[in-house]
Amino acid sequence: MSNKDSFYEHVAQTSDAPMGLEIARAEGPYIYTTDGKEYVDFISGIAVSSLGHRHPNVVEAVKRQVDRHLHVMVYGEFIQEPQSAYAELLTSQLPDKLDRVYFVNSGTEANEGALKLAKKYTGRHKFVGFHHGYHGDTHGSLSVTGRDVYRDPYLPLLPDVDFLDFNSFDGLETIDGETAAVIMEPIQGEGGIIPANKEWLQAVRRRCNEVGALLIFDEIQTGFYRTGSLFAFQGYDVMPDIMSLAKAMGGGMPMGAFVSSSEIFEVFKHDPPLNHVTTFGGHPVSCAAAHATLTELLSDDYGGRATKIEQIAKKELTADGISEIRGVGAMLGMELADRDLTQKVVEACFKKGIILGWTLHSNTLVRLAPPLIIEEQLLRETLRSINRQVNRFSE
C-alpha cells in the first residue's frame, strides 16, 4: 500500500478534502513534495515555523539532546537541564511577576492548564471569553471558544461561561466577583485577525483588577515575534496574570506552556499534590528545540522583520478584490470581496506553489503568516503572485 493510500485509509481525517501534499522534505520557507514540486509555506505551518523549516540551530539542538536522553519521568519529578535552562531563558524576557513556567505539549493543553490554575487560585467557577475567540478543541478550551460552529457539536460544555463582544466596552460588568478569569487572544486569529484596541484592553485589565478576576492572554499564535514584539501584550502595555504559549515556541517540535507567577502556581502543589500533571509535557527534546529557537530569535531583529513583512504586504497587496489587509507584523489577514473569490484565489495560488491559510469557516479571509526568515525578494514575489490572482478573478 502506498503512503497516499495509507493516509486516506488509516489516518483519521479532519475533512472530506485534505490538502493532500505528500511531503518529501522541508527547508527554510519551502516545502518539497514527493512529485518534485516546491511550495512557499506562506502560513508557516499555521504560525509554527517562524524560523522556517529545519532551522540549523534547532536541528542541531535536537540532535544533541537525542544523544543525551529522551523521556525519563513524568513532568516535574526529575531535574532536566533542557527544561530548567529554557524556563530561565524564557522568564528572563518577561516581567518579574511572570516568573514560572508549566510546560505542556500543545496550545489547547496550555489553555486547559491556565483555566484550571485560575479556578484553583481564585476559588471561583465562572469564565468570560469573547465572541469569535478561539482557544483550542479540547473540552475546556472549547468551552471558552466563542465560535458556535466549533462548539455546537459538543454541547453541553463547561457551564458558567459568558461571551462578550471583542473590542466593545459594553458588558464589561459581566466580569464580576464570581469570575475566575477572562481569557482572550490579544489579536484574534481564527476569528479573523482582529487586533484588540489598546484602550479597551486596558479597560478589561482594570475591570479584572477591580473584581479580583485573573486575565489570561492566549498568545499561542501571537507569541515569539509574530506581531513584532516578543509577545503581543508587550505592545499593549497590559500584563496578563497567566499567558498561554505554543506554536512557534518549539521551532517545529511539539511544545506548549502556560506562564504565571510563583504565587499563583503555588496552588498546584497541594490539595491535593499532583493535581495537574502531564506525562510528556516539557519533553527534553522539545525543550532543547525551544531553547535554540528563542536564542536565535533574541540574536537578531526578528521583531523588525515582522514589522517589515507587514509594511511590504500592505504595499504589494492592492488588487481591487482586496477589501482590507489587517493585522500586526507577520500575523495578517487579507479580506476579499466574497467567498467565491477567496476560494478561487487560494486554489490558484496553491497550484502555483503558494500555501495560504483559508478554511470554509473563514469565508472571505485569507490568513498570511510567512516565516520571519523569508528573504525580501521571495516575500515580494509571493505577494505579487497573490495580488495577480486576486486581480485575475476580480475582473
Secondary structure, 3 states (H helix, E strand, C coil): CCHHHHHHHHCCCCCCCCCCCCEEEEEECEEEECCCCEEEECCHHHHCCCCCECCHHHHHHHHHHHCCCCCCCCCCCCCCHHHHHHHHHHHCCCCCCCCEEEEECCHHHHHHHHHHHHHHHHCCCEEEEEECCCCCCCHHHHHCCECHHHHHHHCCCCCCEEEECCCCCCCHHHCCCCEEEEEECCEECCCCCEECCHHHHHHHHHHHHHHCCEEEEECCCCCCCCCCCCCHHHHCCCCCCEEEECHHHHCCCCCEEEEECHHHHHHHHCCCCCCCCCCCCCCHHHHHHHHHHHHHHHHCCHHHHHHHHHHHHHHHCCCCCEEEEEEECCEEEEEECCHHHHHHHHHHHHHCCEECECCCCCCCEEEECCCCCCCHHHHHHHHHHHHHHHHHHHC
